[in-house]
Amino acid sequence: MKRSHDSDAWAHRALGGGLPVLLLVLWLAASETGMVAPYLLPHPKDVLATAASYVFGHGGQAGFAGRFVDDFSASIARVMLGFGLAVLVGLPLGILSGRLALVNRLLGTTINALRAVPGISWLPLALVWFGIGLKTTVFLVALAAFFPIYLNAEAGARQVNPTLLRAGAMMGVRRLRGTFAILLPAAMPNIITGLRLGLGISWAYLVLGELTGVPNGLGAMIMDARMLGRIDVIVVGIIFIAVIGRLCDVGLHQALRLAFKSARRLP
């Protein structure tokens, strides 16, 4: 049984990696045959060399050599601060809104109206309020991550069967304990979905915040490369954001599985 489960897990991982491998093969074929001009999409070997210089190089070799640690540290800090703020505000408000009609009526119209506003519309206002730097990026990330976290927590809390809560009350479970022992485990699938969506969107809005002229960060690196016409560096930045975003998603999922028994029962 365990061997069969392990085989299924490996097959699932192999299937998940199939599309990136296919895209890489198509990219390599297009570059080798000249179907795509190098100034539009550089050859994979050139992108690999740029990535190696970006990570392992040192200042003075090239314009972007050795910047990875500084850029990564700045970007991950901004994402974690913004995402953490969104969780602290969005999760409890979503649960309250899902269980209390008064809170839902109070917040529902405003939140659903604000989430229709494109993120880039907030950028000029954020620059006026906070200036260029950490605060603006954290604000944009927190704002973007808030909506999926809030909406999924609300939906999960609303869908919890009231019979479960009443049964707990009949067995002497107080409301606060029932929230953690009954409500949150029952709403966990929606909560996890909201957290993962929020974290993914956080990386997208991180780049928006870092395009405003901050001195470091993966988004700032992409902006600098655009100004210098370094398409290879832009591609490296996109790939790094995709890989780091995926690793953060896996880390979040595993952390939730370790922290909550109800999350371990989910795939």
N, C-alpha and C positions, 0 to 999 in steps of 0.2 A: 504493500500500500504506500509506504513512504517512498519507495523507489519510483513508483508511478507518479506520485505527487511531484517529486524532484524533476522527473522527465517533463512533466507538463510545465513546470516553472521555467525550465531551460528553453522549451519550445516557445513559450510566451515571450521570453526575452529575445530569442532569435528573430521571432516575427516582428517584434517592436523595432529591432535594429535593421530590418530589411529595407525599409524605405530610405533611411539616410545613406545606406550603402548604395542603393540604386541611384539616388541623386548624385552621389560622388562619382559613380561610374559614368553617368551621363555628362556631368561637368567635365570629367577628364577627357571623354571622347570628343566633346564639343571644342575643348581647348586644343587637343592634338590635331584635329582635322581642320582647324581654323574657322569653324562655323560661327564662333563668337570671337569678336575682336578683343585682344588683351586689355585695351583701355576701357572696355565695358565690363568684362569679367576676367580677371587675371588667371593664369594657369594655377592649378592646385599646388604645384611644387613651389611657385613664387609666394603663394599665400602661406604655405607651410614655413618657408624660410622667414617671412615677415613675422609670423607668430612666434617662431623660435627666438628671433631677435627681440621681439616685444617682451617675452617672458624672461629670457636668460641673458640678454645683452646688458650693457652698462652704458651710462651716460657718455656721450661723445662719439659713440659708434654711428648712431643715426638719430634722426629726430624723435623716434618713438621707442628706441631701444631701452629696455630695462624699466619701462613705465608700468608694467603690469601690477606689481605688488601695490604701488601707490594708488593706481586707478581702482583696482579691485577693493582695496580697503575702504576707500572713500565711497564707492558705490554700494557695497554691502552694508555699510553703516547707515547710509541714507535709506536704503530699502527696509532694513530691520527697524529703524526708528519709525518710519511712516507706516509700515505694516503693523507694527506693535501698537501704535496709536489707534489705527483703524480697528484692531481686534478689541482693544480696551473699551472703545466707544460702541462699535457696531454690534458686537456679540451680545452684550447685556440688553441693549436697546431692541435688538431683533427678537430676542426671547420674550422680553416684556411685551412687545408689540404683538407677538403671536399669541400670547395668553390673555392679555388684557385689552378688551375692546376700546376702552377709553384712550389708552396709549396709542393704539393703532389709528384711531380717528385723529388724534392729535398730530401724529408724525407722518401718517401715510401720504397725504396729499403733498406735503412739502418735499418729502424725500423722493417721491416718484417724479415730481416736477424737476428737482435739482439733478437727478441722475440722467435726465434727457439733455442736459447742457454738455456740449463737447468739452473734453478736458483742456484743449488748447485755449478755450474761452476764459478759463480761470488764470491762465499764465500772466497776462498783463496785470490783472488785479493782484496776483500773488507777488509780482515784482514790485508793485507800488507798496504793498503792505510789508514785505519782508526783505526786499532787496535781492541782489544776486548772491546765491550761496546756499548753505545747508537748509535754512528755514523754508525757502521757497520750494526746494525739491521735496523735503519731508511733507510739506503741506499738500503738494500735488499727489504724492504717493499715497498719503493717508486718505485723501479725498477719493481717489480712484478705488482703493481697496475697500473703503467703507461700504459701498453700495452692494457688491455681491455678498459680503459677509453679513450685512444686515438683512438683506432679502432672503438669503438661504436660511439664516437662523430663525427668521420670522416664519417662513414656510414650514420648517421642521418643527418648531414649537406648536404651531397651529394644528399640525397633523397628528400630534400625539393623542392617542385615544383617552378621553377623560375617564373612562372606566379604570384605567391603570392608576391614575391619581386618586380616584375615589377608593379603590381597593387598598392603596397604600395608607390613606387616611384612616380607613377602618382598622388597619393593623397597627395604628399608632404612629405612623410616620408623619412627622411634622412637615410643614410646607417647605422650609429651607432644606431639610434633608431630602425631601421628595424631589426637589429641583435637581439635586446632584445624583440621587440614586435612581430616579425614574424618568424625569423629564429630559435631562441631557443625554442619557444613553439612548432613549427612544428617538431623539432628534439628531443623533450623531451623524447619520449619513448625510443629511442636509448641511450640517455644520461643517463637516469635513469638505464637502463640495464648495461651500462658500469660502472657506479658508484657502483652499488650493486655487480657486479662481482669483481671489483677492491677491494672493502672492504673485500669481502670474501677471496680473494687470499692474502690480507694483513695479515690475521690471520695465514694462512698457512706458509707464509714466516717469520712471527714473530717467530714462533717456530724454524725455521732454524737458524735465527740470534741468538736466545737465547741458542741454543745448543753449542755455541762456548765458554762457560765458564763464562757468566755474573753471578753475585751473586744473582740476583732476577729475577722474571718473571715466568709466567706459563710454558713456555718452559724450563727454567732453573730448575724448580721444577720437571718436567718430566725427565730431564737428570739426576738430582741428585737421583731420585727414581730408575732409571734404574741401576745406579752404585751400589745402595744398594739392588737391587733385590726386591723392593717394588712395586709389580704389582698393588696392590690396589691404591696406590698413582698415578701411571701412568694412571689408568682408571679414577680416580677423575680428573686429569688434562685434559684428553681428553674430559670428560663430561663438565667441566667448560668452556673450550675453545669453544665447540659446542654451549653451552647455551649463553655465552657472545657474540659470533659471531652472533647468531640469533637475540639477543636483539639489537645489533648494526645495523643490517640490517633493522629491524623494525623501529628503531629510525631514521635512514637515510631516509627511505621511507617517514615517517611522516613529517620529517623536510622539505623535498622537496615539499610535498603536502601543507605545510603551507606557504612556500616561493614562490611557483609558481602556478598560477591559472591553467596553462596547465597540471601540474602534478596531480591536483585534479580530472581531468576527466579520469585518468587512474585507473585501478583496483588495 
